[in-house]
């Protein structure tokens, strides 16, 4: 076996391994958040329940993608960028999916029937954050369009700030107007899961900004 053949054995097929997996994970989060927006805007309980089941299945798909990335990390000697960044980015995208599923699961289990403006707005912000995350991830494979990645990261940060404001306003309204303690707890947990999903988008954006700096 030639020296070149030995070297090629250790070099990963980057664009055939890591980047497609990043893109699949990010797209999965977009699909989940799209379905979530559809669910909270539906007036049909049976339709909502079916949509929540779809979100569950997609969250499992996201876990499989995450597991595959970690397997590839163990198999490949050379990676497209720092292993810690690959792990952090993958984990953050997986967390976005986890919190989307967590919010949907609570809505379903708690039998929420009043999807107020706060819930709808937070779901829309999760979708916006996920969409910008996917856009940025798709540009990572060659790092030629650094401006596009940076712009998406800025928009993700803006979405997270908006989600913080909506969350604070939503919780304030709960304490001001909700007299049923159990109902208050249910809604607060749902608000928190949705807001945290936008936090995870921001965490992923922070990792990508770190990658940009390291590869400038």
C-alpha positions in Angstrom: 0.0 0.0 0.0 1.4 3.4 -1.0 2.0 6.2 1.5 -0.7 8.2 -0.3 -3.2 5.4 0.0 -2.5 5.2 3.7 -3.0 8.9 4.1 -6.3 8.8 2.2 -7.5 6.1 4.6 -7.4 8.6 7.4 -8.9 11.6 5.6 -12.7 11.6 5.9 -14.9 12.3 3.0 -16.1 15.5 4.7 -18.8 16.4 2.3 -20.1 12.8 2.3 -20.1 12.4 6.1 -20.3 15.3 8.5 -21.9 18.1 6.5 -24.8 16.1 5.1 -25.5 14.9 8.7 -25.5 18.5 10.0 -27.9 19.5 7.3 -30.2 16.6 7.9 -30.3 17.5 11.6 -31.0 21.2 11.0 -33.7 20.4 8.4 -35.3 18.0 10.8 -35.6 20.8 13.4 -37.2 23.0 10.7 -39.7 20.3 9.8 -40.5 19.8 13.5 -41.1 23.5 14.1 -43.2 23.8 11.0 -45.4 21.0 12.2 -45.6 22.6 15.6 -46.8 25.9 14.2 -49.4 24.0 12.2 -50.5 22.2 15.4 -51.0 25.3 17.5 -53.0 26.9 14.7 -55.3 24.0 14.3 -58.8 23.9 15.9 -59.1 20.2 15.4 -58.0 18.1 18.4 -57.6 14.9 16.3 -55.4 16.8 13.8 -53.3 18.3 16.6 -52.7 14.9 18.2 -51.6 13.4 14.8 -49.2 16.3 14.3 -47.8 15.8 17.8 -47.2 12.2 16.9 -45.3 13.3 13.8 -43.1 15.5 16.0 -42.3 12.5 18.3 -41.2 10.4 15.3 -39.0 13.3 14.0 -37.4 13.8 17.3 -36.4 10.1 17.3 -35.0 10.6 13.8 -32.9 13.5 15.1 -31.5 11.3 17.8 -30.4 8.8 15.2 -28.7 11.6 13.2 -26.9 12.8 16.4 -25.8 9.3 17.2 -24.4 8.9 13.7 -22.4 12.1 13.9 -20.8 10.9 17.2 -20.0 7.6 15.6 -18.3 9.4 12.7 -16.3 11.4 15.2 -15.0 8.2 16.7 -14.2 6.7 13.3 -12.5 9.6 11.6 -8.9 10.7 12.4 -9.2 14.0 10.7 -12.3 16.2 11.0 -13.4 19.3 9.0 -13.1 21.5 12.1 -12.5 21.1 15.8 -14.0 17.9 17.3 -15.3 19.9 20.2 -17.2 22.3 17.8 -18.7 19.3 15.9 -19.9 17.9 19.2 -21.2 21.2 20.4 -23.0 22.0 17.1 -24.6 18.6 16.9 -25.7 18.7 20.5 -27.2 22.2 20.2 -29.2 21.2 17.1 -30.4 18.0 18.9 -31.4 20.2 21.8 -33.5 22.4 19.6 -35.4 19.2 18.5 -35.6 18.0 22.0 -37.3 21.2 23.3 -39.7 21.4 20.3 -40.7 17.8 21.1 -40.9 18.6 24.8 -43.2 21.6 24.3 -45.4 19.5 21.9 -45.5 16.7 24.4 -46.6 18.9 27.2 -49.3 20.5 25.1 -50.6 17.0 24.3 -50.3 15.5 27.7 -51.7 18.5 29.5 -54.7 18.6 27.1 -54.2 22.2 26.3 -57.1 23.5 24.3 -56.4 27.2 24.3 -53.4 28.1 22.1 -53.1 31.7 22.9 -51.1 34.4 21.1 -48.0 33.9 23.3 -47.8 30.2 22.4 -48.3 30.9 18.7 -45.7 33.7 18.7 -43.1 31.6 20.5 -43.7 28.7 18.0 -43.3 31.1 15.1 -40.0 32.3 16.7 -38.8 28.7 17.1 -39.5 28.2 13.4 -37.7 31.4 12.4 -34.7 30.4 14.5 -34.6 26.9 13.1 -34.9 28.2 9.6 -31.9 30.6 10.0 -30.0 27.7 11.7 -30.5 25.5 8.7 -29.4 28.3 6.3 -26.2 28.8 8.2 -25.5 25.1 8.5 -25.8 24.7 4.7 -23.0 27.2 4.2 -20.6 25.5 6.5 -19.4 22.9 4.0 -17.0 25.3 2.2 -16.9 28.4 4.4 -16.9 30.6 1.3 -20.0 32.5 2.2 -18.9 33.7 5.6 -21.2 36.7 5.4 -24.3 34.5 5.0 -23.4 32.4 8.0 -22.7 35.5 10.1 -26.0 37.2 9.0 -28.0 34.1 9.9 -26.3 34.0 13.3 -27.2 37.6 13.9 -30.8 36.9 13.0 -30.9 33.9 15.3 -29.7 36.1 18.2 -32.4 38.6 17.3 -35.0 35.8 17.4 -33.8 34.6 20.8 -34.1 38.2 22.1 -37.6 38.4 20.8 -38.4 35.0 22.4 -37.1 36.3 25.8 -39.5 39.3 25.6 -42.5 37.2 24.6 -41.7 34.7 27.3 -41.4 37.4 30.0 -44.7 39.0 28.8 -46.4 35.6 28.7 -45.4 34.7 32.3 -46.3 38.2 33.5 -49.8 37.7 32.0 -50.1 34.4 33.7 -49.4 35.8 37.1 -51.6 38.7 36.5 -54.7 37.0 35.1 -54.6 33.2 35.6 -56.4 32.2 38.8 -56.0 28.4 38.3 -52.7 27.3 39.8 -52.5 24.1 37.8 -53.3 25.8 34.5 -50.6 28.4 35.3 -48.0 25.7 35.8 -48.9 24.0 32.6 -48.6 27.1 30.5 -45.4 28.3 32.2 -43.7 24.9 31.4 -44.8 25.1 27.7 -43.6 28.7 27.4 -40.3 27.7 29.0 -39.7 24.8 26.6 -40.4 27.0 23.6 -38.2 29.8 24.8 -35.4 27.3 25.5 -35.6 26.0 22.0 -34.7 29.4 20.7 -31.8 29.4 23.3 -30.5 26.2 21.7 -30.6 27.9 18.3 -28.5 30.6 19.7 -26.1 28.1 21.2 -25.7 26.6 17.7 -25.1 30.0 16.3 -22.4 30.7 18.9 -20.6 27.5 17.9 -20.8 28.5 14.2 -19.4 31.9 15.0 -16.5 30.2 16.8 -15.9 28.0 13.8 -15.8 31.1 11.6 -13.2 32.8 13.8 -11.0 29.7 14.0 -11.1 29.2 10.2 -10.7 32.9 9.2 
